[in-house]
């Protein structure tokens, strides 16, 4: 299915947000996630069903200065 992830269109196979993070190789412990502008907590990612056209934001902390 086609999703907009961090502003870029991507074709993915994952049905849930938790599976999407695994597919994209994100470290689950240090992320903030949103679907269509709504925050999705770490506890809710497994139940968050994705649909084609969803806008997903994935934010992770960066080191540096």
C-alpha positions, 0 to 999 in steps of 0.5 A: 500500500502507498503511505506518506511517511515523513512527507515522502510517498512510499510503498509498504506491506505492513498492516499496522504501525508497529509492523511498519516500524519494523519494516522500516527498521526503526528502533521502537524505544525512542520514537514519537509516531503520528497517523494523519496528525494524531499521536499514536502512543507506543502501546497503541501501535500494534492496534493502529491499522494503516490504510492506503493514503495515510500520512505517517510521521516518525520522529526520533531523537538526534545527537549532535549540536 
